[in-house]
Amino acid sequence: MALILLASCKEDFKVGADYRDITVVYGLLSKSDTANYIRITKGFYDEEQDNLILASVADSIYYNNIEVKLEQYSNGNLVSTILLDRVDVNLEGFAKDSGVFASSPNYAYKFKTPLNASSEYKLVIRNLSNGKLITATTGIINDEGNVFKVEYPKGLFDRINIAESTGISVYTWNAPPNWAFFDVVLRFWYQEKNNTTLLTTYKSKDLPLARNIQTAGGVVSAQVSNEEFYRLLNSELGAAPTNISRYVDTPDVVILAGGKVLKTYIDVSSAQGGLTYDQIQTDLHKYLFGRSVG
């Protein structure tokens, strides 16, 4: 008698779900900018090919047949429609860092129409191949007239005293109710004189004095110690070369303001954690919805 046992193992199981059309949209509308950009990419996955190689192919991450428009609403009524043009932002002066994903072309959708802070805007993305529709709505924070007002420093006659290392500088401004958080940046202007050629060059460094100051409106202030100011300045400038003399020039105070929608987005992104926290990440090193310089 003979006993024969046969066993087999099937190894061609699927490691990923069936493909779905996943659209990723990223954009910040800034009333103070002369041009705004919306980045739109698509998710991708292939069961057989190397997805790291696919990521380096532009057709894998960009749509070729979508319509992108921005609708302006006033009191719930549609008043205008802005069609966005696809551009290579590498050619617009915003070169993409090299990496896994395709860096050239670097597509985004652009418009230059001025934004109205009293209106709401609805982004409408339509996939012309399958009819899929994606929408999002936001307001625009207002920095005109007395809506946003810097209380201190107001101008040339208000002097920030940084002579004493133990001192404290207080920056104060008035914020409308729909502004949710602020960053304070000191644009430090200085002159560098070459003692050999006697050539003088004007330069600046942005010093982030305070971040994520939250408010529900009204008077807002940020206190910054002179010790922190000098630490930031030293970190940005370092020691001057031996043949260079530096001279302090008049600085600018830059207030970066974000609305409630952006604040919610940042809070959700910051709260990611657990076993799958690395699956969704956002780059928020440079965010702004509006800017005022005093």
Long-range contacts (C-beta under 8 A, 24 or more apart in sequence): 14-47, 15-47, 16-45, 16-47, 17-45, 19-44, 19-45, 21-127, 21-130, 21-132, 23-63, 23-125, 23-127, 23-132, 23-134, 25-123, 25-125, 25-134, 25-136, 27-123, 28-262, 28-287, 28-288, 28-289, 29-115, 29-121, 29-138, 29-140, 29-289, 30-115, 30-288, 30-289, 30-290, 30-291, 31-114, 31-115, 31-117, 31-140, 31-141, 31-142, 31-143, 31-289, 31-290, 32-143, 32-290, 32-291, 32-292, 34-112, 35-92, 35-110, 35-111, 35-112, 36-110, 36-111, 36-112, 36-115, 37-87, 37-89, 37-92, 37-94, 37-108, 37-109, 37-110, 38-68, 38-84, 38-108, 38-109, 38-110, 38-123, 39-107, 39-108, 39-109, 40-66, 40-68, 40-107, 40-108, 40-109, 40-125, 52-100, 55-100, 55-101, 55-102, 56-100, 56-101, 56-102, 57-102, 58-102, 58-104, 58-105, 58-107, 60-102, 61-101, 61-102, 62-105, 62-107, 63-127, 65-127, 65-128, 65-129, 66-125, 66-126, 66-127, 66-128, 67-124, 67-125, 67-126, 67-128, 68-109, 68-123, 68-124, 68-125, 69-123, 69-124, 70-111, 70-113, 70-121, 70-122, 70-123, 70-124, 71-121, 71-122, 71-124, 72-116, 72-119, 72-120, 72-121, 73-119, 73-120, 73-121, 73-122, 74-116, 74-118, 74-119, 74-120, 79-119, 82-111, 82-113, 83-111, 84-109, 84-110, 84-111, 85-109, 85-110, 85-111, 86-110, 115-140, 116-140, 117-141, 117-142, 117-143, 117-144, 118-142, 138-259, 138-261, 139-178, 139-259, 139-261, 140-259, 140-289, 140-290, 141-176, 141-178, 141-179, 141-257, 141-258, 141-259, 141-289, 141-290, 142-176, 142-178, 142-290, 143-257, 143-290, 143-291, 143-292, 146-174, 147-176, 148-173, 148-174, 148-175, 148-176, 148-179, 148-255, 148-257, 148-292, 149-173, 149-174, 150-174, 150-253, 150-255, 150-292, 150-294, 151-219, 153-253, 153-294, 154-294, 155-294, 156-250, 160-251, 162-226, 162-229, 162-230, 164-226, 165-226, 165-227, 165-230, 166-225, 166-226, 166-227, 167-225, 167-226, 168-223, 168-224, 168-225, 168-226, 169-223, 169-224, 169-225, 169-226, 169-229, 170-221, 170-222, 170-223, 170-224, 171-209, 171-210, 171-221, 171-222, 171-224, 171-253, 172-219, 172-220, 172-221, 173-219, 173-220, 173-221, 173-255, 173-294, 174-218, 174-219, 174-220, 175-215, 175-217, 175-218, 175-219, 175-220, 175-257, 176-217, 177-216, 177-217, 178-217, 178-259, 178-260, 179-215, 179-217, 179-257, 179-258, 179-259, 179-290, 180-214, 180-215, 180-258, 180-259, 180-260, 180-262, 180-263, 181-212, 181-213, 181-214, 181-215, 181-257, 181-258, 181-263, 182-210, 182-212, 182-213, 182-215, 182-220, 182-222, 182-255, 182-256, 182-257, 182-258, 183-208, 183-210, 183-211, 183-212, 183-213, 183-255, 183-256, 184-208, 184-209, 184-210, 184-213, 184-222, 184-224, 184-253, 184-254, 184-255, 184-256, 185-209, 185-253, 185-254, 185-255, 185-256, 186-229, 186-251, 186-252, 186-253, 186-254, 187-251, 187-252, 187-253, 187-254, 187-293, 188-233, 188-236, 188-251, 189-248, 189-249, 189-250, 189-251, 189-252, 190-237, 190-246, 190-247, 190-248, 190-249, 191-246, 191-247, 191-249, 192-240, 192-244, 192-245, 192-246, 193-244, 193-245, 193-246, 193-247, 194-243, 194-244, 195-243, 195-244, 195-245, 196-243, 202-249, 205-233, 205-236, 205-237, 206-254, 207-232, 207-233, 207-236, 208-232, 214-263, 252-293, 252-294, 253-293, 253-294, 254-291, 254-292, 254-293, 255-291, 255-292, 255-293, 255-294, 256-287, 256-288, 256-290, 256-291, 257-288, 257-289, 257-290, 257-291, 257-292, 258-287, 258-288, 258-289, 258-290, 259-289, 259-290, 262-287, 262-289
